[in-house]
C-alpha cells in the first residue's frame, strides 16, 4: 500500500475512531467460522484475579568485584568482556 507521508494527518479522535472500526470489522470477518477463545475458556471475574496471593519477586544479586555495567547497553558483564574504549566501561558487543 502506498502512503503519502506529506499529506495532512487526521486528528487524534478521527484516527482512533476509524482505526478501531476498521480493526473490529476485519477482526470479526476473519473469525466468522471459528469459535471464540473467550467463549471456550469462559469469562474471567475480578474475584478470580484477586484470589492469587503470590508475590512476584526476583532475588537481587549485587554486582560482583569481577563484573562491570556497560555504559551503553547497561547490562552486567564479566571483566573479560570489557573493551578498551578510552576509559569508558563498554562491553565488546557495544564497542
C-alpha positions in Angstrom: 0.0 0.0 0.0 1.4 3.4 -0.9 1.3 6.1 1.8 1.7 9.8 1.2 3.8 10.9 4.1 3.4 14.6 3.2 -0.4 14.5 3.4 -2.2 16.1 6.4 -2.8 13.7 9.2 -6.3 13.2 10.7 -7.0 14.4 14.2 -6.4 12.1 17.1 -10.2 11.5 17.5 -10.7 10.7 13.9 -7.7 8.3 13.7 -8.9 6.4 16.8 -12.5 6.0 15.6 -11.6 5.0 12.1 -8.8 2.6 13.3 -11.0 0.9 15.8 -13.9 0.4 13.4 -11.5 -0.9 10.7 -9.8 -3.3 13.2 -13.0 -4.7 14.7 -14.7 -5.1 11.4 -11.8 -7.0 9.8 -11.3 -9.0 13.0 -15.0 -10.1 13.1 -14.9 -11.1 9.4 -11.7 -13.2 9.8 -13.1 -15.2 12.7 -16.6 -15.8 11.4 -16.3 -19.6 11.3 -14.0 -20.1 14.3 -15.1 -20.5 17.9 -14.2 -17.5 20.1 -11.4 -18.3 22.6 -13.1 -16.3 25.3 -16.3 -18.3 24.8 -14.4 -21.6 25.2 -12.4 -20.6 28.3 -15.2 -18.7 30.0 -15.2 -15.2 31.4 -12.7 -14.1 34.0 -14.1 -12.3 37.0 -12.3 -9.9 39.3 -12.5 -12.4 42.2 -10.5 -14.9 40.1 -7.7 -12.3 39.7 -7.7 -11.2 43.3 -7.5 -14.8 44.7 -3.9 -15.2 43.8 -1.7 -14.2 46.8 1.6 -14.9 45.0 4.3 -12.4 45.4 6.1 -11.8 42.2 9.7 -11.0 43.1 13.1 -11.9 41.8 16.1 -12.1 44.2 18.5 -9.2 43.5 22.2 -10.3 43.5 24.7 -7.4 43.9 27.3 -6.9 41.3 30.5 -8.9 42.0 34.0 -7.5 42.0 34.8 -9.1 38.7 31.8 -7.6 36.9 31.0 -4.3 35.3 28.0 -2.5 33.9 28.2 -1.5 30.3 27.8 2.3 29.7 25.8 1.7 26.5 23.6 -1.4 27.0 23.5 -1.2 30.8 23.9 -5.0 31.1 26.2 -6.6 33.7 29.2 -8.4 32.1 32.3 -10.2 33.3 35.5 -8.2 33.2 36.8 -10.4 30.4 34.1 -8.8 28.2 35.4 -5.3 28.8 36.5 -3.4 25.7 39.1 -0.7 25.7 37.1 2.4 24.8 39.1 5.3 26.2 38.2 5.0 29.9 34.5 4.3 29.4 33.4 0.8 30.6 31.8 -0.7 27.5 31.3 -4.3 26.6 32.8 -5.8 23.4 29.3 -6.1 21.9 28.7 -2.4 22.1 32.3 -1.3 21.2 
